[in-house]
């Protein structure tokens, strides 16, 4: 799901940069829904059941992880309402989309 969101985020950036906001917004909504799904993908006591790049902190800090996924989902919806009027599309994408990716990667994902 994270990989899907990453590839979708790159498409959001490409469409937004070209001014194709309708296509970008559809993908933003898709990403928002994906973040909601992620909340349920790391149930308690499943750390060793799946081969993932997730760090143990996902399970140790489950409430914080869930809060970040909720924030990321909410931010994607906010992004749909501000992207067209943004004077700095790259900065707006960074604020509402890429910063959440970075926050998750730096806290909950193994380096590779």
C-alpha positions in Angstrom: 0.0 0.0 0.0 2.9 2.4 0.8 4.5 1.6 -2.6 1.2 2.2 -4.3 0.8 5.6 -2.6 4.4 6.5 -3.5 3.8 5.8 -7.2 0.4 7.6 -7.0 2.1 10.6 -5.3 4.5 10.9 -8.2 1.6 10.9 -10.6 -0.2 13.6 -8.4 2.9 15.7 -8.7 3.2 15.2 -12.5 -0.5 16.0 -13.1 -0.4 19.0 -10.7 2.7 20.4 -12.4 1.0 20.2 -15.7 -2.1 21.9 -14.4 -4.3 18.8 -14.8 -5.9 19.2 -11.4 -8.9 17.0 -12.0 -6.8 13.9 -12.6 -4.5 14.9 -9.7 -7.5 15.4 -7.3 -8.9 11.9 -8.1 -5.5 10.4 -7.2 -5.4 12.5 -4.0 -8.7 11.1 -2.9 -7.4 7.6 -3.7 -4.3 8.2 -1.6 -6.5 9.5 1.2 -8.5 6.3 1.2 -5.3 4.2 1.1 -4.0 5.9 4.3 -7.2 4.9 6.1 -6.7 1.3 5.0 -3.1 1.4 6.3 -4.3 1.9 9.9 -5.7 -1.6 9.9 -2.8 -3.3 8.2 -0.6 -3.6 11.3 -2.6 -5.4 14.0 -1.2 -6.0 17.4 1.2 -8.9 17.7 1.8 -9.3 13.9 5.4 -7.8 13.9 6.9 -11.2 12.9 4.2 -12.5 10.7 5.0 -10.6 7.5 8.2 -9.6 5.7 7.9 -5.8 5.6 10.2 -2.9 5.8 8.3 -1.6 8.8 10.2 -0.9 11.9 8.9 -2.3 15.3 8.0 1.3 16.2 4.8 0.9 14.0 3.5 -1.6 16.6 5.2 0.1 19.6 3.8 3.5 18.8 0.5 2.3 17.1 -1.5 5.3 18.3 1.1 7.7 16.9 1.3 5.7 13.7 -2.5 5.7 13.3 -2.6 9.5 14.0 0.0 10.1 11.2 -2.0 7.9 8.8 -5.2 9.9 9.7 -3.3 13.2 9.3 -1.9 12.1 5.9 -5.4 11.1 4.8 -6.9 14.4 6.0 -4.1 16.4 4.3 -4.7 14.7 1.0 -8.3 15.9 1.2 -7.2 19.4 2.1 -4.8 19.3 -0.8 -7.7 18.8 -3.2 -9.2 22.1 -2.1 -6.0 24.2 -2.2 -3.9 22.9 -5.1 -5.6 24.8 -7.9 -5.2 28.2 -6.2 -1.6 27.5 -5.1 1.0 29.9 -6.3 3.7 27.4 -5.3 2.5 23.9 -6.4 5.7 22.2 -5.4 5.6 23.8 -2.0 2.0 23.0 -1.5 2.6 19.3 -2.5 5.5 19.2 0.0 3.4 20.6 2.8 0.3 18.4 2.3 1.7 15.3 0.7 5.5 14.7 0.8 6.0 15.9 4.4 3.7 13.1 5.6 5.7 10.6 3.4 8.9 11.8 5.0 7.5 11.7 8.5 6.4 8.1 8.1 9.6 6.9 6.4 11.9 8.6 9.0 10.0 7.1 11.9 8.5 3.8 10.8 10.4 2.4 7.9 13.8 0.6 7.6 16.5 2.4 5.7 17.3 0.9 2.4 
